[in-house]
Amino acid sequence: MPAQPDKMTDKTEVIALEGAPSIQVTMRRCPRARRMSLRVSGLDGRVTLSIPKTVPKAAALGFLAEKAEWLRGALQRVPTQTPVQIGSTIAFKGLPLHIASGPTRGMHLEGDTLLVPPDSEGDKTPARVAAFLKEHARRALVPAARAYAHTLGEAVTSISLRDTRSRWGSCTADGRLMFSWRLIMAPPVVLDYVAAHEAAHLRHMDHSRAYWACVADLMPAYQRHRTWLRQNGAQLHSYRF
């Protein structure tokens, strides 16, 4: 019986690329893939190697070894993950916000400092800071999205906030809008752009010329804000709550 090429028996496998330091790589077998591809998440540096169904594991490992230098370079460009804790600094409405422990029962914003109750140090601090950001994101995004929808004469069914990784917002055909609450860390004009972007989808469920013309009518300088998000969006995802 002829020898069979080695194959991955599972669809997903985590392997370590040796070196200094070693790199964790998720090797994923994709039935529809026509070629091997290597992806580095610009948000958290997760590495994914996608390979076609019939490619032997040995060939995939060889491909990964060939791309090692490129991979390490790509990982160096990923923003460092910043834990949210007492003493750290995060972005809030485009400006630095310092997190400090203070004599307060709830979260209290004092200038460029967010005072956190002393008993929230440790595990409670990230959750409390996230809750603070979500509340302010809701206060900013809901009226902005509804105002742009009103301008277009379109109806909004609901507005929700999530911590999404692949998109800053979305719109469904039945008028449901969703936004990433991390947008409150961006400059207000950038948050406003995303609100306009999704409101425009209430009229055009695509990215056609007519759609972008609609966005331009709502916000003539949208290109500048779109560019900011492309260049700095990964930084907003670098904060670990």
C-alpha positions in Angstrom: 0.0 0.0 0.0 1.5 3.4 -1.0 2.4 5.8 1.7 -0.1 8.5 2.4 0.8 12.1 2.8 0.5 13.4 6.3 -2.8 15.3 6.8 -4.4 17.2 9.6 -7.2 15.2 11.1 -8.8 18.2 12.7 -10.0 21.4 11.0 -8.1 23.6 13.5 -4.8 23.1 15.2 -2.6 25.4 17.3 1.1 25.1 16.6 4.2 26.9 17.8 6.7 28.5 15.4 10.1 28.2 17.0 12.3 31.2 17.4 12.9 34.1 19.8 10.2 34.4 20.8 8.1 31.5 19.7 4.8 32.4 17.9 1.5 30.6 18.4 -0.2 30.0 15.1 -3.7 28.7 14.5 -3.6 26.4 11.5 -7.1 26.1 10.0 -8.1 23.8 7.2 -10.6 25.6 4.8 -12.4 23.5 2.3 -13.0 26.4 0.0 -9.4 27.8 0.1 -7.4 27.4 -3.1 -4.0 28.4 -1.7 -2.3 28.8 1.7 -2.6 32.2 3.3 -1.2 33.7 6.5 -3.0 36.4 8.4 -2.0 38.5 11.4 -4.8 40.3 13.2 -4.0 44.0 13.5 -6.1 44.1 16.7 -4.4 41.5 19.0 -1.7 39.9 16.9 -3.4 36.5 16.5 -1.8 34.5 13.7 -4.0 32.3 11.4 -2.7 30.0 8.7 -5.4 28.9 6.3 -4.8 25.9 4.1 -6.8 24.0 1.5 -8.4 20.7 2.4 -5.9 18.6 0.5 -2.6 20.2 1.4 -0.4 18.0 3.6 0.5 19.3 7.0 4.2 19.1 6.2 3.7 21.5 3.3 1.8 23.9 5.5 4.7 23.9 8.1 7.2 24.5 5.3 5.2 27.4 4.1 5.0 28.8 7.6 8.8 28.5 8.0 9.4 30.4 4.8 7.2 33.2 6.0 8.7 33.4 9.5 10.7 36.6 8.8 7.7 38.4 7.3 5.5 37.1 10.2 7.8 38.5 12.9 7.9 41.9 11.1 4.1 42.0 10.9 3.8 41.2 14.6 6.1 44.1 15.5 3.7 46.5 13.9 0.7 45.3 16.0 -0.1 47.7 18.9 1.0 46.4 22.3 -2.0 45.2 24.4 -2.6 47.6 27.3 -4.3 46.2 30.4 -6.9 48.6 31.9 -6.1 49.1 35.5 -5.3 51.7 38.2 -2.5 53.9 36.9 -3.0 53.1 33.2 -4.0 55.6 30.5 -6.7 55.0 27.9 -8.2 57.1 25.1 -11.5 58.8 25.7 -13.1 61.0 23.0 -9.7 61.2 21.3 -7.8 62.4 24.3 -5.7 60.6 27.0 -7.7 59.6 30.1 -5.8 58.6 33.3 -7.3 56.0 35.5 -6.8 56.6 39.2 -8.2 55.4 42.5 -10.1 58.1 44.4 -12.5 58.8 47.2 -15.7 58.2 45.2 -18.5 55.7 45.4 -19.0 55.6 41.6 -17.0 56.4 38.5 -16.2 60.1 38.5 -14.7 62.0 35.6 -12.5 64.9 36.8 -10.7 66.7 34.0 -8.4 64.2 32.3 -8.7 61.7 35.1 -11.3 59.0 35.7 -11.5 58.3 39.4 -12.4 54.7 40.3 -13.7 53.6 43.8 -10.8 52.1 45.9 -12.7 48.8 46.2 -12.7 48.4 42.5 -8.9 47.9 42.2 -8.0 44.6 40.7 -10.5 42.5 38.8 -13.4 45.1 39.1 -11.5 48.0 37.5 -11.6 46.8 33.8 -15.3 46.0 34.0 -16.2 49.4 35.6 -14.1 51.4 33.1 -15.7 49.4 30.3 -19.2 50.2 31.7 -18.2 53.9 31.9 -17.2 53.9 28.2 -20.3 52.0 27.1 -22.6 54.5 28.8 -20.8 57.4 27.2 -20.8 55.7 23.8 -24.5 55.1 24.0 -25.1 58.8 24.9 -23.1 59.9 21.8 -24.1 57.2 19.3 -27.8 56.9 19.8 -28.7 60.6 19.2 -26.2 60.9 16.4 -27.5 57.9 14.5 -31.1 58.9 14.9 -30.4 62.4 13.8 -28.7 61.2 10.6 -31.5 58.8 10.0 -34.1 61.6 10.5 -32.2 63.7 8.0 -32.5 60.9 5.4 -36.2 60.3 6.3 -35.4 56.7 7.3 -36.5 54.8 10.4 -34.3 53.2 13.0 -35.7 50.0 14.5 -33.1 49.6 17.3 -29.6 50.6 18.2 -27.2 48.2 20.1 -23.6 48.4 21.2 -21.1 45.6 21.2 -17.4 45.0 21.4 -17.0 43.9 17.8 -13.6 43.0 16.3 -14.1 43.1 12.5 -16.4 46.1 12.0 -17.2 49.4 13.7 -20.9 49.3 12.9 -23.5 47.4 10.9 -27.1 48.0 9.6 -29.8 45.4 8.8 -32.5 45.6 6.2 -35.1 46.1 8.9 -33.4 49.1 10.4 -31.4 47.7 13.2 -28.1 49.5 13.8 -25.1 48.2 15.8 -22.0 50.0 16.8 -18.7 49.2 18.6 -18.7 51.0 22.0 -14.9 51.5 21.5 -15.8 54.3 19.2 -16.1 56.6 22.3 -12.3 56.4 22.5 -12.0 58.0 19.1 -12.3 61.7 18.4 -16.0 62.7 18.4 -15.9 63.5 14.7 -14.8 60.0 13.9 -17.6 58.5 16.0 -20.0 60.9 14.2 -18.7 59.6 10.9 -19.5 56.0 11.8 -23.0 57.0 12.9 -23.5 58.7 9.5 -21.9 55.7 7.7 -24.4 53.3 9.2 -27.4 55.6 8.8 -26.7 55.9 5.1 -27.1 52.1 4.9 -30.7 52.6 5.8 -31.2 53.9 2.3 -28.5 52.0 0.5 -27.6 48.4 1.7 -24.3 48.4 -0.3 -21.2 50.5 -0.9 -22.2 51.8 -4.3 -21.5 55.2 -5.7 -25.0 56.3 -4.6 -24.2 55.1 -1.1 -21.0 57.1 -0.8 -22.7 60.1 -2.2 -25.3 59.8 0.5 -22.5 59.6 3.2 -20.9 62.7 1.6 -24.2 64.6 1.8 -24.4 63.8 5.5 -20.7 64.5 6.2 -18.7 66.2 3.4 -15.4 65.6 5.1 -16.0 61.9 5.8 -12.9 60.7 4.0 -10.6 62.3 6.6 -12.4 60.6 9.4 -12.5 57.3 7.6 -8.7 57.5 7.1 -8.2 58.2 10.8 -10.1 55.1 11.7 -8.1 53.0 9.3 -4.8 54.3 10.7 -5.7 54.3 14.4 -8.5 51.8 14.8 -6.1 49.0 15.9 -5.0 51.2 18.8 -8.6 51.4 20.1 -8.7 47.6 20.2 -5.4 47.4 22.1 -6.9 48.1 25.4 -7.6 44.9 27.3 -10.7 45.1 29.6 
